[in-house]
Amino acid sequence: MPLEEIVIEHGGVAARVMPERGGIVTACSVDGRELLYMDRATLLDPGKSVRGGIPLLFPFAGRLDGDRLVHAGSTMKQHGFARNRRWTVVGHGTGAVRLGLDSDAETRSAYPHDFRLEQTVTLLPRGLQLELLVHNRGAAPLPIAPGWHPYFPCASADKPRVRPRDVAGLDPARFTPDAEFDFGVTAPVTGRAAFDVPALGRLRLEFSPEMRFLQCWGLPGRDFICLEPFTGPNNAINTAARLEVAPGAARVLWMRAEVQEDPSLRSG
């Protein structure tokens, strides 16, 4: 049976979301121009990690030291489990879709908490917003350090031409076309960052104040660049950098990605 992609459209913006593959945003176009990179072969192969779109990373983004979740005494691989779970459609309108994921015996075996997640994807005039609601249904504080992992189109040869704006400490020379790069910097306190990306022009990212880290990743010979708002660096959920949701309470995090309308900023 083919995997279902939910389509939302409004004005000149359209997006697709696949509930069965972690609630991932698989595509977003603005006036016919694709905002996201997607390797469809990985998307359609359940045995592979998806390379593309915007995966949600929960309960943490990045890697744990020794793959160990300290407070639970368990192990968990990079980026947690939410991107590998089947989500359900909670609501679907013209310009938005909301998906849900509940804890179960499998999630509790490694992450011993009861929770409800809802991710809402909403179209914006020049892009989209993702909002994550985390509801703690348990009796103990819920430790989290989530993030998003957007893939943006960028020809491998163009990576040295990517220019960060308003991101202190990010040296564009680290965007190497002939070697993997994987590094992070402290996110701007404004919660706003911009990048000039040859395939897109001016790309603007905004994120909630709790997202205090920007991770950057790319592979040689692959035509994408990942600019990822995280709660904190690797292992954050095991440190004071984590967030906590009180018993019975909920917390909301969000990110936005939009392209500037001025076509003079684009090339290619």
C-alpha positions in Angstrom: 0.0 0.0 0.0 1.5 3.4 -1.0 2.3 5.8 1.8 -0.2 8.6 2.2 0.9 12.2 1.8 -1.4 14.9 3.2 -1.5 18.0 0.9 -2.2 21.5 2.1 -2.4 24.5 -0.2 -3.1 28.2 0.2 -2.4 31.0 -2.3 0.9 30.2 -4.0 2.2 27.9 -1.2 1.7 24.2 -0.9 3.1 21.5 1.4 3.0 17.7 1.8 3.1 15.8 5.1 3.5 12.0 5.6 2.0 10.8 8.8 3.4 7.2 8.5 7.0 8.5 8.3 7.3 10.4 11.5 4.8 13.1 10.5 7.6 14.5 8.3 7.0 17.5 6.0 8.1 16.0 2.7 7.7 19.1 0.4 6.9 22.8 0.5 6.7 25.0 -2.6 6.4 28.8 -2.9 5.0 30.0 -6.2 6.2 26.7 -7.7 9.7 26.9 -6.3 10.6 24.0 -3.9 11.8 25.2 -0.5 13.0 21.7 0.6 15.3 19.0 -0.6 13.9 15.4 -0.7 15.5 12.1 -1.6 12.3 10.2 -2.5 14.0 6.8 -2.5 14.8 7.1 1.2 11.3 8.5 1.9 9.6 5.5 0.4 11.9 2.9 1.9 10.8 2.2 5.5 14.2 0.6 6.2 16.1 3.8 5.6 16.3 7.1 7.5 14.7 9.8 5.4 17.1 12.2 3.7 15.1 15.3 3.1 12.1 17.4 4.2 11.7 18.4 7.8 11.9 15.5 10.3 10.9 16.2 13.9 13.5 15.0 16.4 12.0 13.9 19.8 12.5 13.5 22.7 15.9 14.9 21.8 17.9 16.2 18.8 21.5 15.0 18.2 23.4 12.2 19.8 23.6 11.1 23.4 27.0 10.3 25.0 27.3 6.6 24.6 23.7 6.5 23.3 22.7 6.6 27.0 19.6 8.4 28.4 20.9 8.9 31.9 17.8 9.5 33.9 16.1 6.4 32.5 19.2 4.2 32.4 18.3 3.2 28.8 19.9 3.6 25.4 18.5 5.5 22.4 20.0 6.2 19.0 20.6 9.6 17.4 17.6 11.9 17.2 15.2 9.8 19.3 12.2 7.9 18.1 9.4 10.3 16.9 10.7 10.5 13.3 10.4 6.7 13.0 6.8 6.4 14.4 3.4 6.4 12.6 1.5 9.6 13.5 -2.3 10.1 13.2 -4.1 12.9 11.5 -6.0 15.0 14.1 -7.1 17.9 11.9 -6.8 18.9 8.2 -7.8 22.2 6.8 -7.0 24.2 3.6 -3.7 25.6 4.9 -2.9 23.5 7.9 -2.7 19.9 9.1 -2.3 18.7 12.7 -0.9 15.3 13.6 -0.7 13.4 16.9 1.5 10.8 18.6 0.9 9.1 22.0 3.3 7.2 24.2 2.9 3.5 24.2 4.7 0.4 25.6 7.4 0.6 23.0 8.3 4.2 23.6 8.1 3.7 27.4 10.6 0.9 27.3 13.4 3.4 26.5 11.7 6.7 27.6 9.6 5.9 30.6 7.1 8.7 30.3 3.5 9.2 29.3 3.0 12.0 26.8 0.9 13.3 23.9 2.6 15.1 21.0 0.8 17.2 18.4 2.6 18.8 15.5 0.8 21.4 13.4 2.0 22.4 10.0 0.7 25.8 8.9 1.3 27.6 5.6 2.7 31.1 5.7 2.8 33.6 2.8 6.3 32.6 1.8 6.9 29.3 3.6 5.6 27.3 6.6 5.4 27.1 10.3 5.8 23.9 12.4 4.5 23.9 16.0 5.0 21.1 18.5 2.8 20.7 21.5 4.3 18.4 24.2 1.7 17.3 26.9 3.0 15.5 29.9 0.4 13.0 31.0 2.6 11.5 33.7 3.3 12.2 37.4 6.9 13.2 37.0 8.6 16.0 35.1 9.1 15.2 31.4 12.7 15.9 30.2 12.9 16.9 26.5 15.4 18.5 24.1 13.7 18.4 20.7 14.6 20.0 17.4 13.8 20.0 13.7 16.1 18.9 10.9 15.2 20.9 7.7 16.9 20.0 4.4 17.2 22.9 2.0 18.3 22.5 -1.7 21.9 23.5 -2.3 24.1 22.2 -5.1 27.2 20.7 -3.6 29.4 23.1 -5.5 27.3 26.0 -4.2 27.9 25.3 -0.5 30.8 27.7 -0.1 28.5 30.4 -1.4 26.0 30.0 1.4 26.2 33.2 3.6 24.7 33.3 7.2 23.2 36.6 8.3 22.7 37.6 11.9 24.4 34.4 13.2 27.4 35.2 15.3 30.3 32.7 15.2 29.2 30.9 12.1 32.1 30.8 9.7 30.7 30.1 6.1 34.1 28.5 5.2 32.9 25.5 7.2 30.3 24.8 4.5 32.6 22.5 2.6 31.5 20.8 -0.6 34.1 18.0 -0.6 33.8 16.8 3.0 31.1 16.2 5.5 30.5 19.1 7.9 28.5 18.7 11.1 28.8 21.5 13.7 26.6 23.8 15.7 26.6 27.3 17.0 24.6 29.2 19.6 21.4 30.5 18.1 20.7 34.2 17.9 19.0 35.5 21.0 16.4 37.2 18.7 15.2 33.8 17.5 15.8 34.8 14.0 18.5 33.9 11.5 18.9 34.3 7.7 21.0 32.6 5.1 21.6 33.5 1.5 21.3 30.1 -0.3 22.0 30.2 -4.1 19.0 27.9 -4.9 16.6 29.9 -2.8 17.8 33.5 -2.3 17.3 34.8 1.2 16.1 32.1 3.5 14.7 33.2 6.9 14.4 31.0 9.9 12.6 31.9 13.1 12.1 29.7 16.2 10.8 29.8 19.7 13.1 31.1 22.4 13.8 27.7 23.8 15.6 26.7 20.6 19.1 27.9 21.6 21.2 26.0 19.1 21.7 25.9 15.3 23.2 22.7 13.9 24.6 22.7 10.4 25.1 19.5 8.4 26.0 18.5 4.8 27.5 15.6 2.9 30.0 15.7 0.0 28.3 15.3 -3.4 24.8 15.7 -2.0 22.7 18.7 -3.1 21.4 19.8 0.3 22.3 21.8 3.3 20.7 21.3 6.7 20.2 24.3 9.0 18.6 22.9 12.2 17.0 24.6 15.2 17.8 22.5 18.2 17.1 23.0 21.9 20.8 22.5 22.6 23.8 20.6 21.4 24.4 16.9 21.5 23.5 15.2 24.8 21.4 18.3 25.9 18.7 16.1 27.4 21.2 14.7 29.9 22.3 18.2 31.0 20.9 21.4 32.4 20.3 22.5 28.8 17.2 20.3 28.6 13.7 21.5 29.0 11.2 20.0 31.4 7.4 19.8 31.2 5.6 19.7 34.5 3.2 16.9 35.3 -0.2 17.6 33.7 1.2 20.6 31.8 2.0 21.2 28.1 4.7 23.2 26.3 4.8 24.5 22.8 7.8 25.0 20.5 7.8 26.2 17.0 9.9 27.1 13.9 9.3 28.9 10.7 11.0 28.8 7.3 10.3 31.4 4.6 12.0 32.7 1.5 12.3 36.4 0.7 10.3 37.5 -2.3 13.0 39.5 -4.0 14.1 37.3 -7.0 17.4 39.2 -7.3 18.7 37.2 -4.4 18.3 33.9 -6.2 20.6 32.2 -8.7 20.4 28.9 -10.6 
